Amino acid sequence: MEVKIGVQHAPREIVLESGQSAEEVERVVAEALAGKSQLLTLVDEHGRKVLVPADRLAYIEIGEPAPRKVGFGAL
């Protein structure tokens, strides 16, 4: 599952591939925004944790990863 996290006052977004389901990611984000946790904590495919302060979240995109195109193709 591809997750993009926009952080306030940061020029770039955080992009990670997570083994968690979309429902699980949505639940964790909702808990962080509701104040149940001060940090949004997600785990990527390699087991690394990504911690973002909940009060700095700008947006979250949850979706399937787009297949990468290889070679030179007609657009």
Long-range contacts (C-beta under 8 A, 24 or more apart in sequence): 1-25, 1-62, 1-63, 1-64, 1-65, 2-61, 2-62, 2-63, 2-64, 2-65, 2-66, 3-42, 3-60, 3-61, 3-62, 4-59, 4-60, 4-61, 5-40, 5-42, 5-50, 5-52, 5-57, 5-59, 5-60, 6-57, 6-58, 6-59, 6-60, 7-52, 7-56, 7-57, 7-58, 8-56, 8-57, 8-58, 9-56, 10-56, 14-50, 14-52, 16-42, 16-44, 16-50, 17-44, 17-45, 17-65, 18-42, 18-43, 18-44, 18-45, 19-43, 19-44, 19-45, 22-62, 22-63, 25-60, 25-62, 26-62, 29-57, 29-60, 32-57, 33-57
